[in-house]
Amino acid sequence: MRANNCSLAPRTPYLAPLTLHRDHRTVKIAVCIKRVPDTETRIRIAGTLIDETGVKFILNPYDEFAVEEALQRREKAGAGEVAVICLGGEAAQETMRTALAMGADRGVLLKADAIPADGLAVAKALAAELKNGGFDLVLFGKVAVDDYNHQVGVMVGELLGLPVVSAVSKLEIEGGKVVAEREIEGGVEVVECALPAVLTCDKGLNTPRYPALKGIMAAKKKPIEIRPAQLGGPALSVKALASPPERKEGRIVGEGAAAVPELVRLLQQEAKVL
Amino acid sequence: MANVLAVCEQRGGTLRKVSREAVVAARLLADTRGGSVDAIVTAAPGADVAGAKLGEAGADRVLVATHESFGSYAPEGCAATIAAAAKAGGYAAVVVTASATGRDLAPRVAARLDAPLVMDVTALAVEGGRVIATRPIYAGKAIQQVVLEAPMGVVAIRPNTFTAGAGAQAHGGTVVPVDAVPGEARTRVREVKASEKGALDVAEAPVVVSGGRGMKGPEHFALIEDLAKAFGNAAVGASRAVVDAGWRPHAEQVGQTGKTVSPQLYVAVGISGAIQHLAGMRTAKVIVAINRDKDAPIFKVADYGIVGDAFEILPKLTEEIRKARAG
């Protein structure tokens, strides 16, 4: 049974709010990142997990936008700190080094033998780490391209009682005020909130830098603290993992524009999609 | 009790199509255990709730919470209102749509209810009193089944998946006003800028016409847009290569770092079919591929293929589709 600490509106923050840095020339940013299989990887199933043999792991592509945004904000402020926080196994340190090589200052690994399928369990562990960190900004990628849970960043903001804007593709921060754009179906929402805030980053926000050799060398000396992740009992369990059903063999209708009438006939009469 | 709450989505006072899909999915869950379905709408006063015919889709009651701040999406207010209604009603499950708004709203509702959330669900079942949700992960390269082990769970369904089947029994759809909980608004939607391309999104359109590098340049996408227009209900999609090249906006990208789509018909033009693109569209009902290279991987997943020059085929196809739809 889960503890239910969440009250309804007017909502008392579940955890203590972050303290805003009064000195605006320095900025303190946390970026929550994840180690995921390369998007070009073929997935082989092993029980309810994937077979990791020979799989190349990368920093989640959307998290790259978050790291880049943090670095640009720190550079713009002139001083500050970018901490990367990662929930995962020992091997995640390699992914954290990528973010450190890009320019982040330090890392915190919340060590877990397995990442739960329950996104709320992950969010609680991250929120517990972030709550007393005094961050002005907490950044996430909008989604991790492995489990596609698409929820942890927003949940962390809610748990911390902070404003959250998700899937941000354009961002302005001026004098403690955030103006962010996010894509919705058929348009763009312009959302505003105050700092401290939690944002999840979408493609289009910036162009992530490649780590330079100097950065890669420097990253080796940057500190990574390791602590156990505070994971409660998950409220979701994975029952099965399977390959998607194969599509039945299709056919080449013909070559060139001459094949178009036959294609349209098939779409109408056989596939019945027109 | 096995009652289910379906969260509806409105824009400009009109319910979006995905709202019906949430009700259909909720009905499916409720019927396995003899429960009832309540739909909930958060809107500014005066919204057209009756127009969407939620009773026909399977809603026993339509709970309507109105507040001035709910005209556009109010993240905290909507989440607080839905969470309050969910608690008061003691539902076994809350069904949200995994739309752009739903992806923002569902985690807020789940966090406030301290309930697990399953995102992007494509199938639902109940076994031994527990909800089993099926969802593609790794952008469709694998299919996962998860069990909700909590007294209340939130499921966010993928658009275009839970469309009303034939023989769906109409329910009451009685409108019941409920309290809005505007609460503390920490974020505010200042403005919604409509896209020039119209309101049909690649993730929700019943037909998607996508172009790839084979289109040779952004100026030739007019041919793709013309074909989409001929279908009448189609959105334009794009491969990662053309989005990275700056030919098309990221909103149109289909694939592992873009959108995963399940339309009735997917037309891939000049797209070779990289693994990360195939992952994003393989759940389409029917796939048509047009490509110069007869050995392109896209033909392996396509139901119907035409080998040849897209610049020659597209105008003819646009003309034939126009005729077929007029006829």
Chai-1 contact restraints between the chains, C-beta under 6 A:
chainA,res_idxA,chainB,res_idxB,connection_type,confidence,min_distance_angstrom,max_distance_angstrom,comment,restraint_id
A,R2,B,D114,contact,1.0,0.0,6.0,A-B,restraint_1
A,N4,B,D114,contact,1.0,0.0,6.0,A-B,restraint_2
A,C6,B,R112,contact,1.0,0.0,6.0,A-B,restraint_3
A,C6,B,D114,contact,1.0,0.0,6.0,A-B,restraint_4
A,L8,B,A80,contact,1.0,0.0,6.0,A-B,restraint_5
A,L8,B,A84,contact,1.0,0.0,6.0,A-B,restraint_6
A,A9,B,A80,contact,1.0,0.0,6.0,A-B,restraint_7
A,A9,B,V181,contact,1.0,0.0,6.0,A-B,restraint_8
A,A9,B,G183,contact,1.0,0.0,6.0,A-B,restraint_9
A,P10,B,G183,contact,1.0,0.0,6.0,A-B,restraint_10
A,P10,B,E184,contact,1.0,0.0,6.0,A-B,restraint_11
A,R11,B,G183,contact,1.0,0.0,6.0,A-B,restraint_12
A,R11,B,E184,contact,1.0,0.0,6.0,A-B,restraint_13
A,T39,B,Q256,contact,1.0,0.0,6.0,A-B,restraint_14
A,T39,B,Q276,contact,1.0,0.0,6.0,A-B,restraint_15
A,I43,B,Y138,contact,1.0,0.0,6.0,A-B,restraint_16
A,I43,B,K141,contact,1.0,0.0,6.0,A-B,restraint_17
A,I43,B,A142,contact,1.0,0.0,6.0,A-B,restraint_18
A,P61,B,T257,contact,1.0,0.0,6.0,A-B,restraint_19
A,A117,B,V146,contact,1.0,0.0,6.0,A-B,restraint_20
A,D118,B,P116,contact,1.0,0.0,6.0,A-B,restraint_21
A,L120,B,P116,contact,1.0,0.0,6.0,A-B,restraint_22
A,V145,B,Q256,contact,1.0,0.0,6.0,A-B,restraint_23
A,D147,B,I137,contact,1.0,0.0,6.0,A-B,restraint_24
A,Y148,B,D120,contact,1.0,0.0,6.0,A-B,restraint_25
A,Y148,B,I137,contact,1.0,0.0,6.0,A-B,restraint_26
A,N149,B,M119,contact,1.0,0.0,6.0,A-B,restraint_27
A,H150,B,R103,contact,1.0,0.0,6.0,A-B,restraint_28
A,H150,B,M119,contact,1.0,0.0,6.0,A-B,restraint_29
A,Q151,B,P107,contact,1.0,0.0,6.0,A-B,restraint_30
A,Q151,B,L117,contact,1.0,0.0,6.0,A-B,restraint_31
A,Q151,B,M119,contact,1.0,0.0,6.0,A-B,restraint_32
A,V154,B,P107,contact,1.0,0.0,6.0,A-B,restraint_33
A,M155,B,P107,contact,1.0,0.0,6.0,A-B,restraint_34
A,M155,B,A111,contact,1.0,0.0,6.0,A-B,restraint_35
A,E158,B,R108,contact,1.0,0.0,6.0,A-B,restraint_36
A,E158,B,A111,contact,1.0,0.0,6.0,A-B,restraint_37
A,L159,B,A111,contact,1.0,0.0,6.0,A-B,restraint_38
A,P163,B,R186,contact,1.0,0.0,6.0,A-B,restraint_39
A,P163,B,T187,contact,1.0,0.0,6.0,A-B,restraint_40
A,S166,B,D104,contact,1.0,0.0,6.0,A-B,restraint_41
A,E183,B,A251,contact,1.0,0.0,6.0,A-B,restraint_42
A,I184,B,A100,contact,1.0,0.0,6.0,A-B,restraint_43
A,E185,B,A100,contact,1.0,0.0,6.0,A-B,restraint_44
A,E185,B,D201,contact,1.0,0.0,6.0,A-B,restraint_45
A,E185,B,E204,contact,1.0,0.0,6.0,A-B,restraint_46
A,G186,B,S195,contact,1.0,0.0,6.0,A-B,restraint_47
A,G186,B,A199,contact,1.0,0.0,6.0,A-B,restraint_48
A,G186,B,D201,contact,1.0,0.0,6.0,A-B,restraint_49
A,G187,B,V192,contact,1.0,0.0,6.0,A-B,restraint_50
A,G187,B,K193,contact,1.0,0.0,6.0,A-B,restraint_51
A,G187,B,A194,contact,1.0,0.0,6.0,A-B,restraint_52
A,G187,B,S195,contact,1.0,0.0,6.0,A-B,restraint_53
A,V188,B,K193,contact,1.0,0.0,6.0,A-B,restraint_54
A,E189,B,V189,contact,1.0,0.0,6.0,A-B,restraint_55
A,E189,B,V192,contact,1.0,0.0,6.0,A-B,restraint_56
A,V190,B,R190,contact,1.0,0.0,6.0,A-B,restraint_57
A,V190,B,E191,contact,1.0,0.0,6.0,A-B,restraint_58
A,V191,B,T187,contact,1.0,0.0,6.0,A-B,restraint_59
A,V191,B,V189,contact,1.0,0.0,6.0,A-B,restraint_60
A,E192,B,R188,contact,1.0,0.0,6.0,A-B,restraint_61
A,E192,B,R190,contact,1.0,0.0,6.0,A-B,restraint_62
A,C193,B,R186,contact,1.0,0.0,6.0,A-B,restraint_63
A,C193,B,T187,contact,1.0,0.0,6.0,A-B,restraint_64
A,K203,B,H250,contact,1.0,0.0,6.0,A-B,restraint_65
A,G204,B,H250,contact,1.0,0.0,6.0,A-B,restraint_66
A,A235,B,P116,contact,1.0,0.0,6.0,A-B,restraint_67
A,A235,B,E149,contact,1.0,0.0,6.0,A-B,restraint_68
A,A235,B,A150,contact,1.0,0.0,6.0,A-B,restraint_69
A,L236,B,P116,contact,1.0,0.0,6.0,A-B,restraint_70
A,L236,B,V146,contact,1.0,0.0,6.0,A-B,restraint_71
A,S237,B,V147,contact,1.0,0.0,6.0,A-B,restraint_72
A,S237,B,E149,contact,1.0,0.0,6.0,A-B,restraint_73
A,V238,B,V146,contact,1.0,0.0,6.0,A-B,restraint_74
A,K239,B,Q145,contact,1.0,0.0,6.0,A-B,restraint_75
A,K239,B,V147,contact,1.0,0.0,6.0,A-B,restraint_76
A,A240,B,Q145,contact,1.0,0.0,6.0,A-B,restraint_77
A,L241,B,A142,contact,1.0,0.0,6.0,A-B,restraint_78
A,L241,B,Q144,contact,1.0,0.0,6.0,A-B,restraint_79
A,A242,B,I143,contact,1.0,0.0,6.0,A-B,restraint_80
A,P244,B,G140,contact,1.0,0.0,6.0,A-B,restraint_81
A,P244,B,I143,contact,1.0,0.0,6.0,A-B,restraint_82
A,R247,B,V301,contact,1.0,0.0,6.0,A-B,restraint_83
A,G250,B,A302,contact,1.0,0.0,6.0,A-B,restraint_84
A,G250,B,D303,contact,1.0,0.0,6.0,A-B,restraint_85
A,I252,B,G305,contact,1.0,0.0,6.0,A-B,restraint_86
A,V253,B,Y304,contact,1.0,0.0,6.0,A-B,restraint_87
A,V253,B,I306,contact,1.0,0.0,6.0,A-B,restraint_88
A,E255,B,V307,contact,1.0,0.0,6.0,A-B,restraint_89
A,E255,B,G308,contact,1.0,0.0,6.0,A-B,restraint_90
A,G256,B,G308,contact,1.0,0.0,6.0,A-B,restraint_91
A,A257,B,E312,contact,1.0,0.0,6.0,A-B,restraint_92
A,A257,B,I313,contact,1.0,0.0,6.0,A-B,restraint_93
A,A257,B,K316,contact,1.0,0.0,6.0,A-B,restraint_94
A,A259,B,I306,contact,1.0,0.0,6.0,A-B,restraint_95
A,V260,B,K316,contact,1.0,0.0,6.0,A-B,restraint_96
A,V260,B,L317,contact,1.0,0.0,6.0,A-B,restraint_97
A,V260,B,E320,contact,1.0,0.0,6.0,A-B,restraint_98
A,L263,B,Y304,contact,1.0,0.0,6.0,A-B,restraint_99
A,V264,B,E320,contact,1.0,0.0,6.0,A-B,restraint_100
A,V264,B,A324,contact,1.0,0.0,6.0,A-B,restraint_101
A,L266,B,Y304,contact,1.0,0.0,6.0,A-B,restraint_102
A,A271,B,V286,contact,1.0,0.0,6.0,A-B,restraint_103
A,V273,B,Q264,contact,1.0,0.0,6.0,A-B,restraint_104
A,V273,B,L265,contact,1.0,0.0,6.0,A-B,restraint_105
A,V273,B,V286,contact,1.0,0.0,6.0,A-B,restraint_106
A,L274,B,A324,contact,1.0,0.0,6.0,A-B,restraint_107
